[in-house]
C-alpha cells in the first residue's frame, strides 16, 4: 500500500528534501497523509456510512512481478517494488510489458465481491509506479498501449459493477509517479531539485482524473493517496474537479491539506474510540497490498468478521484489500475467506449494514452496534456461566434473540437497574461472532463512561491505554511501526509518566470476589530500564493496597522495525468484595519516563 507514518524514510520516498529531524517532525502524517481531515458529515455520504464493508483492489504490473524483480525477492508490500529496487523507469516500463492478465474476468470479480457482502469496490487506476490500468489518452504508459493485453479492464469492471448494483471507485496517486520526470518519488532517475510538480499536475494527474470521471459512468469514490508537498490550493483543485464532473462522487481525505468528503486512517489503523461522521479503516488481507507470490499470511474469516464488527462498533467502514494476481485471478485463499465472511454477513448483516456506533462500550465478551430500537451484541467470547452482562443499559428491553437463529420464545433476560443480564444457550452458533439482537423501548443515548467489567467468567480482561484516566504529565501517544516494509502496525500507549503525580487510573468493576493476576504490557528501552513503579488497588471507600514493580527492558523503538512489548506479571491480588474499585499505576519517584504502557491484563485465577 503506502506509508502511514511520515517520518524521514517516508519523506525521502516521496522525493522531498529534508535537512534534519526537526524538519521531518514538521511534516509528519498530518500534512502528507491527510491525517488532520475531519470525518465527513455531508448528506451525500449516507450511502457510504450505511455500506460498512468495501473491497480495495491493488492491481498493476507489480502483480505480474509478484515480489520478485531483476532476480531479487522483496518481502513486504510489493506495489512499492520499483521504488525499493530502484529500478530505472525505462527498465521498469520494459519489464511491465510482460503484464498480460488474460484470466481477468470482471463479472467473476464482482460476483465474488457480491458473495463477500461488500457494497463498494475501489480499484487502483494508477499507483505510484505511474502505470494506468485504463485506456488513457494522456499517457502511453497504460495497460492498453504498453502491454500485450490491449484491453481496458476498468471499462469491463465498471459495467459489471453497474449491473450488480455495487458502487465503484478509483484509487489514484496524484503526487507520486515514478515514471515521470516531474512526478514525486523517483529520485534515482530524476533530480528532485529539477522537478516541476505543478507541471505534472497540469499535464498528467488532473487530465487522467478527468478521464476517469468522464469515461466510466457514475462513480462512488475517487480515493487519492500521498498528497506529498501539494499546496492546499492544489488539493482543493483536485477535489473541485471531482465535484464538478460528478457531484455525488466522494473524495478521500488523502487528497490532502485537511480536505475530503470522508476520513481515512493510516494503513492498518483502527481509531481508539468512537468517531462520528464518515470514515474508513483500511486493511489488506495478507501483509502486502499488491500481489505477493510468497506472502500467505491471510487474515482468517474469524479475524475479518471481528475486525468488521469492531470498526462498525466505532462508527466506521472497513475496506479490506485483495491483491489480484498478474493473471487476473484472485488468490484462492482470499476468495475463500472473503466468501466465508459474506456467508456470515448473509445471516448477520442486519447488525452491520446501516448501523451506527455501539451505545455500550466494548465489554469482555465483545462489542455493540446500534440502530433505533435495536442493540446488537457481537459476542466474541461467551461467559463461562452463560450469563451475559450488559452494563449501562438505560432503555427498557422488549426481547432478545440470536440474530442468525431467531426463536419465537427468544432468550431469557432480566433487567436490574442499568444492568441487563441475558441467558445464552449452552452452545453459541458461531464462535467467531454470535450476534444477539436486543429490542428495546426508550433511548440508550451516547456510550457511557462505565467502569471496566472484570468478570471471572472470562479468561482475560484487557484495560487498554485509551480507557485510562490521565493525570499530571501522563498522555497517550500512537506508535507506528512495521514488521515488513510497509506492513504498518499501530500501538496506542500511555507515556510521559515521570513523577508520582503522573498517574493513570482505571475504574473497574469486579463482579465476583476472588484472586486476579495483574500484568502490565509495555515497551521499554534502556532509558526506562530499572525505573520503579507502583500498582495500586483501591476499593470504594477503603484503603489502597500497593504493589511495587521494576521496569524491564523490551527493546529500542524504531518505527521501521517491530515494536516489542513485554507482558510483566506484577501481582496476584485478592478481591474480597465485588463492586467498583480503582486501579492505578504511577512512578515510585521522580526520574525519567516510566515506560510506554499499552495495556493492563487482568486474569482471574481458577
N, C-alpha and C positions, 0 to 999 in steps of 0.2 A: 504494500500500500504506500505509505509515506511516513515521514517523521511526525511525531505528535509532540515532542518536547524540543523546542527550538534552541538548543544550546549551540556551542561552537561548531560541532560537526554538521548540524543541520543547516546552519547558515552558510558554511562553506559549500555544502552540496548544492545550494541554490545559487552559487556564484557570487555571493555578497562579500564585500571586503570588510574585514574586521581587524582591528589592531590590538585589541586587548579583551580580557574577560569582562571589563567594565562595559565596553561597547556591546558585547554579547548580551549581557544582562539587560541592556536597554531594548533589545529586540528579541524578546522571548516569544513564547507561543501566542501571547496576546496580539502581537502585530502580524506574525507570519501565518498563524493558523485560524484567525478569526475567533479567538477564544473570548474576546470581550463582547461578542454579539449576544444580545438577549434572545431568549426563546420567543419565536413569533407569536403574535396574538391576533392576527387578522382573521376575518371570517373565511377567507379563501383557503385557509389551512385546515378546515374542518375535515375534509376527506382524508388528509394526511394524518391528523391526530386520531381519527377513527380506525385507520388502516392497521396500525400497530406492528405489522410484520412486512419487511421488504427484502428483496433479493438484490445484492450487489454482484456484478459480474465483471471481473478484471480479465480482459481478453485482448491479446495483441501478439506481436511477434515473439515476445518473451515467453508466451505459452509454447511456441514451437521449440525454443531452446530448452525449456523445462528445468532451468537451473544450471545448465552446462553451456559454456560459450568459450570458444577458442581453446578447447582442451582443458578447461578448468571448471571445477564444480563450486557453486556458491550456495551455501546454506542461508536460510533466512528468506526475506522477501525477494522474489525473482523478477518482479516488474522493474526493479532498480538494477538489473544485471548489467546493462550497458554502463551505467554510472560506476558501479562497483569495479567492473573490469577495465574501465577507462577505454572501452572500445571506440576507436575513431568513428565519427559519424558516417563517413563514407563506407567503412568496412561493415558497420552495423547494418547500413542500408542494403549492402550486398548480401549479407547473411540473412537478413529478413526476407529476401526474395525467395527463400525456400518455404516460407509460410504458405500452406495450401490446405485450408480446413475443409476438405471435401466431404467430411461426415457431418458438417453443420446442418442442423435441421431446426429452423426457428419454431415450428409448431411443436416439435418434441420438447424443446426448451420450455416453452410456455405451458405445455401440458404438465411437465414436472413441477414448474412453479405453481400452477393451479393446484395440483395434488398436494403440494407442500403447504398450502394455506397462505402464501404471500399475496399481498394486494398491490404491490408495485415492484417494478424492476428498474435498476439503474445500471446501464452498460457503459464501460469506458470507451467513449468515442475517440478520444485521443489522450493517451497518458504522457508521462514526461519524456518518453523517447521521441515524441513528435509524430508518431505514425497514426494516421487517421484510419479508423475501422469503417469508414464510409466513403462514398464516391465524392471526393472533394475536388472542386474546380480551382480551389485556391492553391493547392499543392499537389504535386505528383507522388508525394510520399504517402500513399494510401493503399488500401488493400486491392483496389481495382487496377491501379496503374503500376504498382510496384511488386505484385505477386502474380503467380500463375492462376490464382483463384478467379480473378476478373469479375467477381460479382459483389454486390453491395449487401452484406448480411444485415446491416441496420435497417434497410428497407423491408427485408423479409421479417425481421423481428417486430418492427412497427406494425406491420399488417397482422401478424399473429397475436400481438398484444391487444390490438383493437378488436379483433374477432372474439377474444376470450374475456374482454372487459377488464384487463389489467392495465393500470397506469404505467406508462413508460417514461423513463428519464435518462438523461445522458450525463455521465461524468465528463468533464473537460478540464484539462490542465492549462490554465490561462496564462501562467507566467513561465513555468519551466517547459523548455523544449530543447532537448539535447541535439536535435538535428539541425537547428537553425543558428546561424552566427549571432543573431541578436536575441535569441531566446535565453531564458535563465537556465543555469545549472551546469552547462558544459564549459568547464574552464580548462580542460585538457586539449581541446581543439581550438577554442576561441577565447581570446584575451578579454576578460571581464571589463577591463578599462576601456575597451573599444566598442563595447556593446551599446546599441541604441534600443533599449527596451520598448520605448514608445513606438518606434518603427515596427517592431514585432507585433505589438498590439494592433496597430493600424492595418498591417499588410497580411497577417495570418490569423491571429487569435479572434478578433472581432468578426472578420469575414467568415471564418469557419463556424462561429456561433450562429451567425445569420443563416448559413446553410442548414444547420441542424434545426433551427427554429422554423424554417420555411419549407423544407423538403420532406418532412417525415410525419406530418399530421399533428394532432394535438398532443402536447407533451405535459407531463405532470411536474417534472423537476429538471432543472439544469444544476448539476452538482459540481460546482467549481472546487479547485484544490490548490493549495500553496500559493497565496497571492504575492509572496515574496516582498519586493520593495515597491509594489504598486501604491500609488497615492490614493487617497480617499476619492478623489475625482475620477480616477481611472476605474476603481472598483464600482463606483456609482454608475459609470457609463455602461459597464457590463450588465449591471442589474437593470438599468433602464432599457437597454436593448432587449432583454428578455421580456420585460413587462410591456414594452411597446409592441413586439411582434406576437406575443402570446400572453395576454393579461392574466390568464388563470394559472400560468406556469410558476412554480415556486423556485426560489433560488436559495442554495445552501449558504450557511454563514461563512464558509471558506472562500466566498467571493472577496472577503477581507474587509478590514477597516471598520468593523462593527456593524456591517450591513448584512442583509439576507432576510429571507422570509421565515426560516426556521434555523434552529441552532444544532450544530453537530459538535459532539465532544471529541476528544482525542481518540485515535485508533485504539480499540480495545478498552475503552474507558466507560464506566458507569458512574454517574454522579452519586455523591454520598447520601443524598436525600431527595425529597420530592422537588421537582422543577415544574413550574406551571408554564403553560404555553406549548408551542410546537417544537419538539426537539427529538433527536435521534442518537442512539448509541450504535456504533458500527464495529462489527467483529468479523473476522474471517474464519472459515470453517476449519482450517488447519493453521500452520504457522506462517504461511505465505498468502499473499493476495493473488498474485499471478500463479499459474500452474507450476508446480514443482514435481518432477518425476519421482523424487525420493522422500518427499515430506508426507508421511502417513499419519501424522498426529491430528486426526479428525476429532472434532467435538462430537460426543455421543448424543443420541436423541435426548437422554436424560439431561445432559448439560445444556442443550439447546432449549428444551422446554422450560427448564428452571430459569435460564437466563432471560428468556422471553417474558416469563411471569415477573421476574424481578424488575426488569425495565418498565413493564406496563404498570407495576405497583408504584413506580415513581413518576408516572405520567407520560412516559415517552414511547418511542418506537424502537424496535430492534431491526437494523438492516444487516443481515448476515451474508457474507460473501462466499461465492464459489469461484474458483479459477478454472474455467474450461480448458481442456487440453488443446494442443495445437491442431489436433484432428477435427476439433469442433464438438467433441463429445464431453459430457460432464464426467468427472471421476466417479467410478462406481460407488465408492463409499459416500460421496456427497449426495448422489441421487438417493441412495438407500436411506440415509439418515434424515435427509430433508423430507422424504415421503413419510417416514415414521413420525416426524414432527407434525406433518399435515394430518396424519391419522388421529393424533391426539387432539389437534385443533378441531377436527370434524366433530368430535364428541364434546369438546370443552371450549370451543371458540367464543361462546357467549361470555366467558369470563375474561376474554382478551379484547376482542374487537369492540370498538366503540365505548370502552370503559375509560375511567379516569383513575388517578392515583388512589391508593388504598386509604380508607378512612381510619384504619387501625394500623399503627406502625408495625414493622417486622417483629415476629414472635419466634420462639424456639422451634415452632412447627413449620413456619413459612411466612408468606406474605399475603396481602389482600389487594383486590381491585374492587372498583365500585361503579355502579350506575344507580340512578334514582330508584329507591325501594329495594335494591338488592346489594348485598355484600358477598363477594366471592372470596372464600378462604382457600388459598393454594397450599396444600399440605405436602411438604417435602419430607417431613419426619413425623410419624404418628407417635403420640404419647404412649408409653408402655401400658398404662392403665385404661387406655381408650377414651379418656375424658379430655376433650379439647377445650382449654380455657381461652376465651376471647375477652381480654380486658378492655375497658374503655368503651363498652357498647352502650351508648346513651339513648338509642332508639328502643322501640318495642318489637320484639321478634314475633313473627307470624308463623313461619315454618322453616324447616331446614331439610335439605335434601342433597344427595350426591348428584352433581350435575350430569355426569355421564350415565348414571343408573337411577333415575328418579323413581321414588316409590310413593304410592298413594298415602301411606302412613307417615312417610318421612322419617327423620331421625329425632330421637328424643332429646329435648334440651330443657334447661332451667335457667332462669334469669334471676340473679341476686344482686340488686343494685346495678352497678355498671359492669358486673361480671356476667358473661354468657358462658355456659358450660354445655357442650354438645357431646352426646354419647355416640362415639363412632362404632361402626361394625367391627367385628373381630379381625377381618381382613379387608384392607382397602383395595379397590380395584386396580390402582396404578401407583406403584411405589415411587415413580418418578415425580408425579404431581397429581394427587387426587383433589378435585375441587368440590367443596361444599358450598352450595348457594344458600344464603340466609336471607329470606324475605322479611322485610321489616316495615313498620309504620313509624312516622316521625322523621327526625333528622339525626344524622350522625355528625355533621359538621366537619371541621378540619381535623387531621390527625393530631391527637393529643400527645403532650409530652408525658408519657406514662413511665413509671419505673420499669426497668427491665425485669422480665419474669425469669426467675431461677427455680426450675422445677426438676425434682429428681427423676421424673419420667422421661427425661431426655439425656442422651449420652454426654453432650457438651453444650454449654451456653456461651455464646461469644458476645462480649461487650466491646463494640468497635470504637475506634477513635472518634468518629462523628457523634457518638452517643454521649461523650464525656462533657461535663460542665467544666469550664476552664477558669482558673483564677491566676492573678499575677501576670507573669510573662508567658505562661503556657499558651500555645496556639497550635492550630493544625496546619500541616503542610502536606502537599501531594508530591510524592517522589516518583518520577517517571524513570523507568529503567528498562533494559531489554535482555532477552535471552539470546536469540539470534539477531542478526542485522535486521532492524525494522520491526522486530517482533516485540512491540512495546507492552509493558505492564505498568500498572499504576497502584501505588500504595499510599493511603492517607494515614498519616502518623501525627501523634502529639509530639511537639518539640518545644524548646525554649525553657524547659524546667531547670533553673539554675540555683534556686533558693527554696527554703521550706515553704514560703508563701506561694510559690508557683505550683499550685495544687490542681490535680484533676480529680473529679469525683463522679460517681455514678449512683443514681437512685436505683436500688434493686429491691425486688420483692421476692423473698423466699416463700414458696408455697407450702413447705413442709420442713420440719426440723431434721437435722442430720449433719453428717460430715461432708464437706465440699473441698476439693483440691483446687487451688487458685494458682494459675501460672500467668506470667507476663510474656507476651510475644513482641519482641522488639529487635531493632537493628542498632548495633553499637560498634564504633570504630575505636581506635587507640585513644582518642580524646575522651571517650566515655568510659573506657575500661577502668574498673576499680571504684567507680563512683558508688556511693551508698545511698539507698533509698528506703522509704518506709511504705509498707502496705498497711492501711488502717481499715478496720471494720467497725462500724458504729451502729448499734441498734437504735431504733426510735426511742428517745427518752432514756437511753442507757449510756454506759461508759464505753469508750473505744478500746479495742484490742489492737496492739501494734506488732507488725511482723517485719523485721529488718531484712534487707537483701543487698547483695553486691552485684553490680553490673558486670557482665561477662562480654568478651569480645566476639562479635559475629563477622565483622569484615568491614572494609572501607567502602563507602558509597561512591560508585562511578556510574553515571546514568547510561553508559554504553555497555554495562555488564549487569548480570543478575544481582539484585539487592537481596542479601540473605538475612533471614530472620531467625532468631533463637527463641525457642519456647521454654522459658525457665520457670520451673515449679518453685513457688515461694513458700507456700504454706498449705496445710490441711486445717481448715477452720471448722469449729463446731458451732452450729446454729441451733440454739435451744428453742427459740420462739419464732414461729412463722410471722411474716409481716414485712413492713418496709424497713430497710436498712440503708446505710450509706457506705460505699466502698471508695476509699481514697488512695491515691499514690502521689508521693511528693519526695523531693530530695531530703536527705537527712540534714545536710548543712549546705551553706552557700559555697559554690565552686563552679566548675564548668557545667555544660549541659548534661543532664542525667542520661538520656538515651532518646531514641526515636520509637515511641510506643505505638505499635499497630493495633493491638487489641489485648484484652484480658480474657482468658479462658477459664471457665468455671465448670468442673466436672464433679457430679455427685458421686460419692463413694458408696459402693454397694457392700 
